[in-house]
């Protein structure tokens, strides 16, 4: 098992442009990133064209050192990676909805032709909108929810990434789950 300190040190070196650090880092973080990607795709239908490996690749593309990635440690990196994956899926769902309505005809790549039911498209977008509302109301609670639910971070890892106590994360997690459930139920009745 890799040491968390080693991963944090390699992440810092990679962020500073050390390509050798990336080569040593990749095998250490790949499995964890893959698990996060699988979590994001859990509720999707079989045959979805976005695969966990594609989401992992997106993370590396979005978090290249020159993209301004400024993670403080291992837990923060995985939280940011999870957020990138969620945004990729939401963008994908929105593009699929636009294509279904005739918008952007001819501009959709083959990868954007995912097999999602209309209900799943709506659910992905509804979750994103609800998280945006939560973020506007309380950014930390939104981050806690995203880290725990999508990123699979433990209470302790989320606390470390946010620089708060584990008790605060546990409270924020409980609040975020209840708030999101209420928002999604309200969206279904509209």
C-alpha positions as YAML, in Angstrom:
chain: A
units: angstrom
residues:
- id: 1
  name: UNK
  ca: [0.00, 0.00, 0.00]
- id: 2
  name: UNK
  ca: [1.35, 3.39, -0.99]
- id: 3
  name: UNK
  ca: [1.99, 5.98, 1.66]
- id: 4
  name: UNK
  ca: [-0.29, 8.97, 1.64]
- id: 5
  name: UNK
  ca: [2.74, 11.19, 2.22]
- id: 6
  name: UNK
  ca: [4.46, 9.78, -0.86]
- id: 7
  name: UNK
  ca: [1.42, 10.50, -3.02]
- id: 8
  name: UNK
  ca: [1.15, 14.05, -1.65]
- id: 9
  name: UNK
  ca: [4.86, 14.65, -2.36]
- id: 10
  name: UNK
  ca: [4.58, 13.26, -5.90]
- id: 11
  name: UNK
  ca: [1.45, 15.34, -6.55]
- id: 12
  name: UNK
  ca: [3.32, 18.47, -5.49]
- id: 13
  name: UNK
  ca: [6.27, 17.59, -7.73]
- id: 14
  name: UNK
  ca: [3.93, 16.88, -10.67]
- id: 15
  name: UNK
  ca: [2.10, 20.16, -10.08]
- id: 16
  name: UNK
  ca: [5.48, 21.89, -10.25]
- id: 17
  name: UNK
  ca: [6.12, 20.31, -13.67]
- id: 18
  name: UNK
  ca: [8.20, 17.22, -12.82]
- id: 19
  name: UNK
  ca: [7.24, 14.63, -15.47]
- id: 20
  name: UNK
  ca: [9.18, 11.89, -13.68]
- id: 21
  name: UNK
  ca: [6.93, 12.43, -10.67]
- id: 22
  name: UNK
  ca: [3.88, 11.85, -12.89]
- id: 23
  name: UNK
  ca: [5.35, 8.56, -14.13]
- id: 24
  name: UNK
  ca: [5.86, 7.37, -10.54]
- id: 25
  name: UNK
  ca: [2.51, 8.80, -9.42]
- id: 26
  name: UNK
  ca: [0.23, 7.33, -12.09]
- id: 27
  name: UNK
  ca: [0.30, 3.70, -10.93]
- id: 28
  name: UNK
  ca: [-0.17, 4.81, -7.31]
- id: 29
  name: UNK
  ca: [-3.35, 6.81, -7.95]
- id: 30
  name: UNK
  ca: [-4.86, 5.05, -10.97]
- id: 31
  name: UNK
  ca: [-6.85, 2.43, -9.02]
- id: 32
  name: UNK
  ca: [-8.32, 5.01, -6.67]
- id: 33
  name: UNK
  ca: [-9.30, 7.27, -9.59]
- id: 34
  name: UNK
  ca: [-10.83, 4.27, -11.35]
- id: 35
  name: UNK
  ca: [-12.95, 3.48, -8.25]
- id: 36
  name: UNK
  ca: [-14.15, 7.09, -8.12]
- id: 37
  name: UNK
  ca: [-15.07, 6.92, -11.83]
- id: 38
  name: UNK
  ca: [-16.99, 3.67, -11.30]
- id: 39
  name: UNK
  ca: [-18.90, 5.32, -8.45]
- id: 40
  name: UNK
  ca: [-19.90, 8.17, -10.74]
- id: 41
  name: UNK
  ca: [-21.13, 5.71, -13.35]
- id: 42
  name: UNK
  ca: [-22.94, 3.37, -10.93]
- id: 43
  name: UNK
  ca: [-26.42, 4.66, -11.70]
- id: 44
  name: UNK
  ca: [-25.95, 4.75, -15.46]
- id: 45
  name: UNK
  ca: [-27.52, 2.25, -17.81]
- id: 46
  name: UNK
  ca: [-25.54, -0.67, -19.26]
- id: 47
  name: UNK
  ca: [-24.01, 0.24, -22.58]
- id: 48
  name: UNK
  ca: [-23.12, 3.78, -21.50]
- id: 49
  name: UNK
  ca: [-20.36, 4.89, -23.87]
- id: 50
  name: UNK
  ca: [-18.44, 6.76, -21.20]
- id: 51
  name: UNK
  ca: [-16.26, 4.27, -19.41]
- id: 52
  name: UNK
  ca: [-14.41, 4.72, -16.10]
- id: 53
  name: UNK
  ca: [-11.10, 4.81, -17.95]
- id: 54
  name: UNK
  ca: [-12.37, 7.77, -20.02]
- id: 55
  name: UNK
  ca: [-13.22, 9.69, -16.86]
- id: 56
  name: UNK
  ca: [-9.77, 8.93, -15.44]
- id: 57
  name: UNK
  ca: [-8.19, 10.28, -18.63]
- id: 58
  name: UNK
  ca: [-10.30, 13.43, -18.36]
- id: 59
  name: UNK
  ca: [-8.95, 13.96, -14.85]
- id: 60
  name: UNK
  ca: [-5.38, 13.82, -16.09]
- id: 61
  name: UNK
  ca: [-6.17, 16.21, -18.96]
- id: 62
  name: UNK
  ca: [-7.95, 18.71, -16.71]
- id: 63
  name: UNK
  ca: [-5.43, 18.53, -13.90]
- id: 64
  name: UNK
  ca: [-2.23, 18.94, -15.88]
- id: 65
  name: UNK
  ca: [0.21, 21.25, -14.07]
- id: 66
  name: UNK
  ca: [-0.29, 24.07, -16.59]
- id: 67
  name: UNK
  ca: [-4.07, 23.99, -16.05]
- id: 68
  name: UNK
  ca: [-3.68, 25.67, -12.68]
- id: 69
  name: UNK
  ca: [-4.32, 22.60, -10.51]
- id: 70
  name: UNK
  ca: [-3.59, 23.68, -6.97]
- id: 71
  name: UNK
  ca: [-4.28, 20.73, -4.71]
- id: 72
  name: UNK
  ca: [-2.85, 20.77, -1.22]
- id: 73
  name: UNK
  ca: [-2.62, 17.01, -0.61]
- id: 74
  name: UNK
  ca: [-3.78, 13.57, -1.69]
- id: 75
  name: UNK
  ca: [-7.33, 13.92, -0.33]
- id: 76
  name: UNK
  ca: [-7.78, 17.31, -1.96]
- id: 77
  name: UNK
  ca: [-6.51, 15.93, -5.29]
- id: 78
  name: UNK
  ca: [-9.04, 13.08, -5.22]
- id: 79
  name: UNK
  ca: [-11.83, 15.52, -4.29]
- id: 80
  name: UNK
  ca: [-10.93, 17.74, -7.25]
- id: 81
  name: UNK
  ca: [-10.67, 14.68, -9.51]
- id: 82
  name: UNK
  ca: [-14.16, 13.60, -8.48]
- id: 83
  name: UNK
  ca: [-15.49, 17.07, -9.25]
- id: 84
  name: UNK
  ca: [-13.91, 16.97, -12.72]
- id: 85
  name: UNK
  ca: [-15.58, 13.60, -13.37]
- id: 86
  name: UNK
  ca: [-18.97, 14.90, -12.28]
- id: 87
  name: UNK
  ca: [-18.65, 17.93, -14.54]
- id: 88
  name: UNK
  ca: [-17.71, 15.71, -17.48]
- id: 89
  name: UNK
  ca: [-20.83, 13.57, -16.95]
- id: 90
  name: UNK
  ca: [-23.08, 16.61, -16.57]
- id: 91
  name: UNK
  ca: [-21.65, 18.19, -19.73]
- id: 92
  name: UNK
  ca: [-22.19, 14.89, -21.50]
- id: 93
  name: UNK
  ca: [-25.81, 14.66, -20.32]
- id: 94
  name: UNK
  ca: [-26.52, 18.24, -21.36]
- id: 95
  name: UNK
  ca: [-25.02, 17.66, -24.80]
- id: 96
  name: UNK
  ca: [-27.14, 14.54, -25.15]
- id: 97
  name: UNK
  ca: [-30.27, 16.51, -24.20]
- id: 98
  name: UNK
  ca: [-29.45, 19.25, -26.71]
- id: 99
  name: UNK
  ca: [-28.85, 16.65, -29.42]
- id: 100
  name: UNK
  ca: [-32.15, 14.97, -28.61]
- id: 101
  name: UNK
  ca: [-33.92, 18.31, -29.04]
- id: 102
  name: UNK
  ca: [-32.23, 18.95, -32.38]
- id: 103
  name: UNK
  ca: [-29.70, 21.47, -31.12]
- id: 104
  name: UNK
  ca: [-26.08, 21.08, -32.20]
- id: 105
  name: UNK
  ca: [-27.07, 18.59, -34.88]
- id: 106
  name: UNK
  ca: [-23.94, 17.47, -36.66]
- id: 107
  name: UNK
  ca: [-21.70, 18.73, -33.87]
- id: 108
  name: UNK
  ca: [-21.97, 15.74, -31.54]
- id: 109
  name: UNK
  ca: [-18.99, 13.42, -31.43]
- id: 110
  name: UNK
  ca: [-19.40, 9.66, -31.49]
- id: 111
  name: UNK
  ca: [-18.43, 9.57, -27.82]
- id: 112
  name: UNK
  ca: [-21.36, 11.83, -26.98]
- id: 113
  name: UNK
  ca: [-23.87, 9.25, -28.24]
- id: 114
  name: UNK
  ca: [-24.24, 7.59, -24.84]
- id: 115
  name: UNK
  ca: [-27.16, 5.31, -24.19]
- id: 116
  name: UNK
  ca: [-29.02, 7.18, -21.48]
- id: 117
  name: UNK
  ca: [-32.71, 7.05, -20.90]
- id: 118
  name: UNK
  ca: [-34.54, 10.39, -20.73]
- id: 119
  name: UNK
  ca: [-35.07, 9.84, -17.00]
- id: 120
  name: UNK
  ca: [-31.35, 9.35, -16.42]
- id: 121
  name: UNK
  ca: [-30.51, 12.49, -18.40]
- id: 122
  name: UNK
  ca: [-32.94, 14.47, -16.30]
- id: 123
  name: UNK
  ca: [-31.60, 12.94, -13.08]
- id: 124
  name: UNK
  ca: [-27.95, 13.81, -13.88]
- id: 125
  name: UNK
  ca: [-28.92, 17.40, -14.66]
- id: 126
  name: UNK
  ca: [-31.26, 17.62, -11.62]
- id: 127
  name: UNK
  ca: [-28.48, 16.44, -9.28]
- id: 128
  name: UNK
  ca: [-26.09, 18.98, -10.77]
- id: 129
  name: UNK
  ca: [-28.63, 21.81, -10.42]
- id: 130
  name: UNK
  ca: [-29.37, 20.79, -6.83]
- id: 131
  name: UNK
  ca: [-25.66, 20.74, -6.00]
- id: 132
  name: UNK
  ca: [-25.27, 24.18, -7.57]
- id: 133
  name: UNK
  ca: [-28.08, 25.48, -5.33]
- id: 134
  name: UNK
  ca: [-26.46, 23.90, -2.28]
- id: 135
  name: UNK
  ca: [-23.12, 25.43, -3.28]
- id: 136
  name: UNK
  ca: [-24.73, 28.87, -3.50]
- id: 137
  name: UNK
  ca: [-26.28, 28.39, -0.05]
- id: 138
  name: UNK
  ca: [-23.26, 26.71, 1.60]
- id: 139
  name: UNK
  ca: [-20.18, 25.93, -0.46]
- id: 140
  name: UNK
  ca: [-18.55, 23.70, 2.16]
- id: 141
  name: UNK
  ca: [-21.60, 21.46, 2.55]
- id: 142
  name: UNK
  ca: [-21.73, 21.09, -1.23]
- id: 143
  name: UNK
  ca: [-18.06, 20.11, -1.35]
- id: 144
  name: UNK
  ca: [-18.51, 17.63, 1.49]
- id: 145
  name: UNK
  ca: [-21.41, 15.99, -0.32]
- id: 146
  name: UNK
  ca: [-19.47, 15.77, -3.57]
- id: 147
  name: UNK
  ca: [-16.34, 14.39, -1.91]
- id: 148
  name: UNK
  ca: [-18.22, 11.76, 0.07]
- id: 149
  name: UNK
  ca: [-20.89, 10.74, -2.45]
- id: 150
  name: UNK
  ca: [-19.05, 10.94, -5.75]
- id: 151
  name: UNK
  ca: [-15.44, 10.81, -4.61]
- id: 152
  name: UNK
  ca: [-15.89, 8.08, -2.05]
- id: 153
  name: UNK
  ca: [-13.70, 9.95, 0.42]
- id: 154
  name: UNK
  ca: [-13.98, 9.02, 4.06]
- id: 155
  name: UNK
  ca: [-15.07, 11.58, 6.64]
- id: 156
  name: UNK
  ca: [-11.43, 11.92, 7.71]
- id: 157
  name: UNK
  ca: [-10.16, 12.39, 4.13]
- id: 158
  name: UNK
  ca: [-12.79, 15.05, 3.40]
- id: 159
  name: UNK
  ca: [-11.93, 16.80, 6.67]
- id: 160
  name: UNK
  ca: [-8.26, 16.80, 5.71]
- id: 161
  name: UNK
  ca: [-9.00, 18.14, 2.22]
- id: 162
  name: UNK
  ca: [-11.18, 20.94, 3.58]
- id: 163
  name: UNK
  ca: [-9.13, 21.71, 6.68]
- id: 164
  name: UNK
  ca: [-12.04, 21.17, 9.08]
- id: 165
  name: UNK
  ca: [-12.83, 18.66, 11.81]
- id: 166
  name: UNK
  ca: [-14.30, 15.22, 11.16]
- id: 167
  name: UNK
  ca: [-17.36, 16.19, 13.21]
- id: 168
  name: UNK
  ca: [-17.98, 19.17, 10.94]
- id: 169
  name: UNK
  ca: [-17.75, 16.95, 7.87]
- id: 170
  name: UNK
  ca: [-20.15, 14.41, 9.40]
- id: 171
  name: UNK
  ca: [-22.69, 17.18, 10.14]
- id: 172
  name: UNK
  ca: [-22.27, 18.70, 6.68]
- id: 173
  name: UNK
  ca: [-22.66, 15.25, 5.10]
- id: 174
  name: UNK
  ca: [-25.92, 14.60, 6.95]
- id: 175
  name: UNK
  ca: [-27.24, 18.04, 6.09]
- id: 176
  name: UNK
  ca: [-26.19, 17.75, 2.43]
- id: 177
  name: UNK
  ca: [-27.88, 14.37, 1.98]
- id: 178
  name: UNK
  ca: [-31.13, 15.60, 3.51]
- id: 179
  name: UNK
  ca: [-31.02, 18.86, 1.56]
- id: 180
  name: UNK
  ca: [-30.34, 17.14, -1.75]
- id: 181
  name: UNK
  ca: [-33.07, 14.56, -1.14]
- id: 182
  name: UNK
  ca: [-35.55, 17.38, -0.47]
- id: 183
  name: UNK
  ca: [-34.44, 19.30, -3.58]
- id: 184
  name: UNK
  ca: [-34.73, 16.25, -5.82]
- id: 185
  name: UNK
  ca: [-38.18, 15.38, -4.47]
- id: 186
  name: UNK
  ca: [-39.25, 18.97, -5.12]
- id: 187
  name: UNK
  ca: [-37.91, 18.77, -8.69]
- id: 188
  name: UNK
  ca: [-39.92, 15.58, -9.31]
- id: 189
  name: UNK
  ca: [-43.18, 17.23, -8.32]
- id: 190
  name: UNK
  ca: [-42.65, 20.25, -10.60]
...
